[in-house]
Amino acid sequence: MSEFRKDCDPVDALDFRPDESQPIGYLLDLSVAGAAVPPELKVAVPTDVTAQQSPGAGIRLTPAVAVLGSVYWSTRPGDPIRLFAYAEAGVARRLAALRDQATQDQIIRVALVVYDCDHRSGTYFTEFQTLTGSAPAGTPPGPETDPAAPAAPVFGRLGRDGLLVAEDHEDLTPDVRVHAVQFELVPMPAPRAQQIMLQPQPGAKVVKEFGLPSRSRP
């Protein structure tokens, strides 16, 4: 796989309908310099139909910071992941405050997942997933990650453009007012490998490293 580039449907992500069969993705976890951004959304896990029931769908729900509009990664360990997402107004205000405090050197923690639909079977599969992460030395402590979350966080630095948060809102659904958010997760040395799972089609999983080896890493 030479690169991963995916446009997601934020409307379907906010108001999930299994019959829509569009790619959807979530920013499940985000912290900047140890300051966690609250996951104010409850979104569907389309690959899990067993646990908590969402209205009319029978699909497990999970907390999310934002829904994704697009994700791009070259799949090379030393290259950044570029994210475009939509966050609710309260989360957008929090991100704007962090934007005003953040610098390019600040460490950020991100958990991402993207789902697509296998049109042959009519079921969703996980296409992109941050799999394992390792906090660099000196990273401020954060809340424990939910082991049942669909993705584990990875660490990096905030890109040179920082956190871009749109001032004007968009009404993607009648009940949810959102603001566009954009940033880059830039790889950095970590004490052990950070991994991302890619699955271009069901049953074709590839695990790639993200980040750079630290000097102390064997």
Order of alpha helices (4+ residues) and beta strands (2+ residues): beta-alpha-beta-beta-beta-beta-beta-beta-alpha-beta-beta-beta-beta-beta-beta-beta-beta-beta-beta
